[in-house]
Amino acid sequence: MRDSAGGRADGLTTIVTLPATPTEPSRPIARLIPFAPDRIAPALRARRFAAFVRRARRFPDHRQVFLHPRPGRRWTVLFCYQPEPGPIDPGHRFTIARLQAEGFAVLVVLAARDAAQGDAYAALGPDGLIVKGLSGYDFSGYTLGLQALVAAFGTVDVLVMNDSVLGPFHPLVPLIDSAPWAFTGFLSNNGVEPHFNSFAFFIRGADRRFLRRMRSVFLDRVAFDGQSPVAYLQETRMARVAARHYSAGSLFGPVSRQDMTFHYLENPEGLVEIGYPFLKKSIFTKFADTFDQHRYAMLLDRLGHDPLA
């Protein structure tokens, strides 16, 4: 894995202000933030170890359905969760189409109860498809996708993302090219410890060495069946582990290391207005009571996205 040209990023950080909406406040946010891990407290290490022992499960069953050769292309590993047969999530359709329109080859890793559900996703025209069991959450899918691409191409530039976000609503290539790091998060926060949100990140030059160095995050023998251990043991550790070997930073994030705000749920419309490319799907589901659903449905329409089921 290689660092991009440009080297040091500490002089690139800028502060922008999220525009206010009728329901969400204006607030500053940083752009191009080099990653600097905090010291891990012994108590946090102990809690993580206990969580691993209690929650680790067997890695989910899976099969690679196809992977079309696209050497020299930027790829996306897109994790999609569709547990039951039925209409394809409109967010999945939109994301695949937008990524391919921008030149990304797309490897869908589909979590489904029935492997036959992969047929509907194959019909969407992705460049690769892996079907896995429901356990393991997104990180088991990320592992499968990264392993498949490295096995096929040796070294690959890859965007990794899951379907907890809708979009992209802005071009990704200019954002990615603006980042001077080998490992780039789209959004960072300081919960648990400074880290990148795992719903989207970009890796320059992923290869076998990268997979070896990151094997404590992209696990391939065990997985977790709860969102909490995945976040606690994989998501919040990912940037720290990557930064041991590679330059790392995030495109957007808090201005202060003391700021614990999750900007994607504080002012998601404002983030999109300043160029952030995604909206969290939970705005319309888990946190629907928190947001003006009429306003956000209109925002989706303005962004060209079909209504969510």
C-alpha positions as CSV (number, residue, x, y, z in Angstrom):
1,M,0.0,0.0,0.0
2,R,1.4,3.4,-0.9
3,D,1.0,6.9,0.5
4,S,-0.2,9.4,-2.1
5,A,1.9,12.2,-3.3
6,G,1.7,15.3,-1.1
7,G,3.0,13.8,2.2
8,R,2.2,16.0,5.2
9,A,-1.3,17.2,5.7
10,D,-1.1,19.2,8.9
11,G,-1.1,22.5,6.9
12,L,-4.2,21.7,4.9
13,T,-6.9,21.7,7.6
14,T,-9.5,24.3,7.1
15,I,-12.6,25.3,9.0
16,V,-16.0,25.7,7.4
17,T,-19.4,26.4,8.9
18,L,-22.3,24.2,8.4
19,P,-25.3,26.3,7.3
20,A,-28.2,26.4,9.7
21,T,-31.6,24.9,8.9
22,P,-35.0,25.6,10.6
23,T,-34.4,22.7,12.9
24,E,-30.6,22.3,13.0
25,P,-27.9,24.8,14.2
26,S,-25.0,26.3,12.4
27,R,-21.7,24.8,13.6
28,P,-18.1,24.8,12.5
29,I,-16.5,21.6,11.0
30,A,-13.0,20.9,9.9
31,R,-11.9,19.7,6.5
32,L,-8.8,17.6,5.7
33,I,-7.8,16.5,9.2
34,P,-4.7,14.4,9.7
35,F,-5.3,11.5,12.1
36,A,-3.6,11.4,15.5
37,P,-4.6,8.6,17.8
38,D,-5.0,9.0,21.6
39,R,-3.3,6.8,24.1
40,I,-5.4,3.8,24.9
41,A,-6.3,3.6,28.6
42,P,-5.7,0.2,30.2
43,A,-9.4,0.0,31.1
44,L,-10.4,0.4,27.5
45,R,-8.1,-2.4,26.5
46,A,-9.5,-4.6,29.1
47,R,-13.1,-3.9,28.1
48,R,-12.3,-4.6,24.4
49,F,-10.6,-7.9,25.3
50,A,-13.6,-9.0,27.3
51,A,-16.0,-8.0,24.5
52,F,-14.0,-10.0,22.0
53,V,-14.0,-13.1,24.2
54,R,-17.8,-12.9,24.9
55,R,-19.0,-11.9,21.5
56,A,-16.8,-13.5,18.8
57,R,-18.6,-16.0,16.6
58,R,-17.7,-18.1,13.6
59,F,-17.1,-16.2,10.3
60,P,-20.3,-16.3,8.2
61,D,-20.7,-18.7,5.2
62,H,-20.2,-17.0,1.8
63,R,-19.6,-17.6,-1.8
64,Q,-18.2,-15.4,-4.6
65,V,-20.7,-15.4,-7.4
66,F,-18.6,-13.5,-10.0
67,L,-15.9,-10.9,-10.3
68,H,-15.4,-9.3,-13.7
69,P,-11.8,-8.3,-14.5
70,R,-11.4,-4.5,-14.3
71,P,-7.6,-4.0,-13.9
72,G,-6.5,-0.4,-13.4
73,R,-9.9,0.7,-12.2
74,R,-10.9,2.2,-8.8
75,W,-13.2,-0.3,-7.1
76,T,-15.8,-0.1,-4.5
77,V,-16.6,-2.8,-1.9
78,L,-20.3,-2.0,-1.2
79,F,-21.9,-3.9,1.7
80,C,-25.7,-4.4,1.2
81,Y,-28.0,-5.9,3.8
82,Q,-31.2,-7.4,2.3
83,P,-32.2,-10.2,4.7
84,E,-35.4,-11.3,3.0
85,P,-36.5,-11.6,-0.6
86,G,-38.5,-8.6,-1.9
87,P,-38.0,-5.4,-3.8
88,I,-34.4,-4.2,-3.9
89,D,-33.7,-1.3,-1.6
90,P,-33.9,1.9,-3.7
91,G,-30.8,3.2,-1.9
92,H,-28.8,0.2,-3.2
93,R,-29.9,0.9,-6.8
94,F,-29.0,4.5,-6.5
95,T,-25.6,3.9,-4.9
96,I,-24.5,1.3,-7.5
97,A,-25.7,3.5,-10.4
98,R,-23.9,6.6,-9.1
99,L,-20.7,4.8,-8.3
100,Q,-20.5,3.2,-11.8
101,A,-21.4,6.5,-13.5
102,E,-18.4,8.1,-11.8
103,G,-16.1,5.3,-13.0
104,F,-15.9,3.0,-10.1
105,A,-16.2,-0.7,-10.6
106,V,-18.5,-2.0,-7.9
107,L,-18.2,-5.3,-5.9
108,V,-21.4,-5.9,-4.0
109,V,-21.2,-8.0,-0.9
110,L,-24.8,-9.0,-0.1
111,A,-25.9,-10.2,3.3
112,A,-29.0,-12.3,2.6
113,R,-30.8,-15.2,4.2
114,D,-31.2,-17.0,0.9
115,A,-28.3,-17.1,-1.6
116,A,-30.8,-17.0,-4.4
117,Q,-31.4,-13.4,-3.6
118,G,-28.1,-12.6,-5.3
119,D,-29.8,-13.1,-8.7
120,A,-31.7,-9.8,-8.3
121,Y,-28.5,-8.0,-7.4
122,A,-26.7,-9.6,-10.3
123,A,-29.3,-8.1,-12.6
124,L,-28.4,-4.6,-11.4
125,G,-25.1,-5.0,-13.3
126,P,-22.4,-4.8,-10.6
127,D,-18.9,-5.7,-11.6
128,G,-18.7,-8.4,-8.9
129,L,-21.0,-10.1,-6.4
130,I,-20.4,-12.0,-3.1
131,V,-23.3,-13.4,-1.1
132,K,-22.8,-14.0,2.6
133,G,-24.8,-15.1,5.6
134,L,-26.6,-12.5,7.8
135,S,-24.1,-12.7,10.7
136,G,-20.9,-10.6,10.8
137,Y,-22.3,-7.2,10.0
138,D,-20.5,-4.9,7.5
139,F,-16.9,-5.7,8.6
140,S,-17.2,-9.3,7.6
141,G,-18.4,-8.1,4.2
142,Y,-15.5,-5.6,4.0
143,T,-13.0,-8.4,4.7
144,L,-14.5,-10.7,1.9
145,G,-14.5,-7.8,-0.6
146,L,-11.0,-6.7,0.1
147,Q,-9.7,-10.2,0.0
148,A,-11.4,-10.9,-3.3
149,L,-10.0,-7.7,-5.0
150,V,-6.5,-8.2,-3.7
151,A,-6.6,-11.9,-4.9
152,A,-7.8,-10.8,-8.3
153,F,-5.6,-7.7,-8.9
154,G,-2.7,-7.8,-6.4
155,T,-3.0,-4.0,-5.6
156,V,-6.1,-2.0,-5.9
157,D,-7.4,1.5,-4.9
158,V,-10.7,0.8,-3.2
159,L,-13.6,2.8,-1.7
160,V,-15.2,0.7,1.1
161,M,-18.8,1.6,2.2
162,N,-22.0,0.2,3.5
163,D,-25.7,0.8,2.9
164,S,-26.2,2.7,6.2
165,V,-25.6,5.8,4.0
166,L,-27.5,7.1,1.0
167,G,-25.6,8.6,-1.9
168,P,-23.2,9.7,-3.1
169,F,-24.8,13.0,-3.8
170,H,-21.6,14.8,-4.8
171,P,-18.7,13.4,-7.0
172,L,-16.4,11.3,-4.9
173,V,-13.3,11.5,-7.1
174,P,-12.5,15.2,-6.4
175,L,-12.9,14.5,-2.7
176,I,-10.7,11.4,-2.7
177,D,-8.1,13.1,-4.9
178,S,-7.9,16.0,-2.5
179,A,-6.8,13.7,0.3
180,P,-3.1,13.4,0.8
181,W,-3.3,10.1,2.8
182,A,-3.1,6.4,2.0
183,F,-6.0,5.7,4.3
184,T,-8.8,8.2,4.2
185,G,-12.0,8.5,6.2
186,F,-14.9,10.6,5.0
187,L,-16.0,11.6,8.5
188,S,-14.3,11.3,11.9
189,N,-15.5,11.6,15.4
190,N,-14.0,11.2,18.9
191,G,-16.4,8.7,20.5
192,V,-14.6,5.9,22.4
193,E,-11.3,7.2,20.8
194,P,-10.6,9.3,17.7
195,H,-11.7,7.2,14.7
196,F,-13.2,7.2,11.2
197,N,-16.8,6.3,10.8
198,S,-16.8,3.0,9.0
199,F,-19.7,3.6,6.7
200,A,-17.3,5.0,4.0
201,F,-13.5,5.1,3.7
202,F,-10.9,4.9,0.9
203,I,-7.7,2.9,0.7
204,R,-4.9,3.6,-1.8
205,G,-3.0,0.6,-2.9
206,A,-4.6,-2.2,-0.8
207,D,-2.6,-5.3,-1.2
208,R,-1.6,-8.5,0.7
209,R,0.7,-6.6,3.1
210,F,-2.2,-4.2,3.9
211,L,-4.5,-7.2,4.7
212,R,-1.8,-8.7,7.0
213,R,-1.2,-5.4,8.8
214,M,-5.0,-4.8,9.2
215,R,-5.9,-8.4,10.1
216,S,-6.9,-7.4,13.7
217,V,-9.6,-5.2,12.1
218,F,-10.6,-7.1,9.0
219,L,-11.0,-10.4,10.7
220,D,-11.4,-13.5,8.5
221,R,-11.9,-16.3,11.1
222,V,-14.3,-14.7,13.5
223,A,-17.1,-12.1,13.3
224,F,-19.6,-10.5,15.6
225,D,-23.3,-10.6,15.6
226,G,-24.0,-7.3,17.4
227,Q,-23.6,-3.8,16.2
228,S,-21.9,-2.8,19.5
229,P,-19.0,-5.2,19.4
230,V,-18.4,-4.4,15.7
231,A,-18.2,-0.7,16.5
232,Y,-16.2,-1.2,19.7
233,L,-13.7,-3.7,18.4
234,Q,-13.4,-2.9,14.7
235,E,-14.8,0.5,13.7
236,T,-13.3,2.6,16.5
237,R,-9.9,0.8,16.2
238,M,-9.6,0.9,12.4
239,A,-7.9,4.3,12.0
240,R,-5.5,3.6,14.9
241,V,-4.3,0.4,13.4
242,A,-4.0,1.8,9.9
243,A,-2.0,4.8,11.2
244,R,0.7,2.5,12.6
245,H,1.8,1.8,9.0
246,Y,0.2,4.4,6.7
247,S,-0.6,8.1,6.5
248,A,-4.2,8.6,7.6
249,G,-6.8,11.4,7.8
250,S,-10.4,12.3,7.3
251,L,-12.1,14.6,4.8
252,F,-14.5,16.0,7.4
253,G,-14.7,15.9,11.2
254,P,-14.9,17.9,14.5
255,V,-12.9,21.0,14.9
256,S,-11.8,20.1,18.4
257,R,-10.6,16.7,19.8
258,Q,-12.9,17.5,22.8
259,D,-15.9,17.7,20.4
260,M,-17.9,14.4,20.6
261,T,-20.6,15.6,18.2
262,F,-21.7,13.1,15.5
263,H,-22.1,15.7,12.7
264,Y,-24.0,13.2,10.4
265,L,-26.9,13.3,12.9
266,E,-26.6,16.8,14.1
267,N,-26.9,18.7,10.8
268,P,-27.0,16.2,7.9
269,E,-28.5,18.6,5.5
270,G,-25.9,21.2,6.3
271,L,-23.1,18.6,5.7
272,V,-24.5,17.8,2.2
273,E,-24.6,21.6,1.4
274,I,-20.9,21.9,2.1
275,G,-20.0,19.0,-0.1
276,Y,-20.2,15.9,2.1
277,P,-21.5,13.2,-0.2
278,F,-23.8,11.1,2.0
279,L,-26.9,11.0,4.2
280,K,-27.4,8.5,6.9
281,K,-30.3,6.2,6.2
282,S,-31.2,6.2,9.9
283,I,-32.6,9.8,9.4
284,F,-35.6,8.1,7.8
285,T,-35.7,5.0,10.0
286,K,-34.2,4.7,13.5
287,F,-34.1,8.5,14.1
288,A,-37.2,9.4,12.1
289,D,-38.8,11.1,15.1
290,T,-35.8,13.4,15.4
291,F,-35.9,14.8,11.9
292,D,-38.5,16.7,9.8
293,Q,-39.5,13.8,7.5
294,H,-41.2,16.0,5.0
295,R,-38.2,18.3,4.8
296,Y,-35.8,15.4,4.3
297,A,-38.0,13.6,1.8
298,M,-38.0,16.8,-0.2
299,L,-34.2,16.9,0.1
300,L,-33.9,13.4,-1.2
301,D,-36.1,14.4,-4.2
302,R,-33.9,17.4,-4.9
303,L,-30.9,15.2,-4.8
304,G,-32.5,12.9,-7.4
305,H,-33.0,9.9,-5.1
306,D,-36.2,7.8,-5.2
307,P,-38.4,7.8,-2.1
308,L,-37.4,5.2,0.5
309,A,-39.8,2.3,1.0
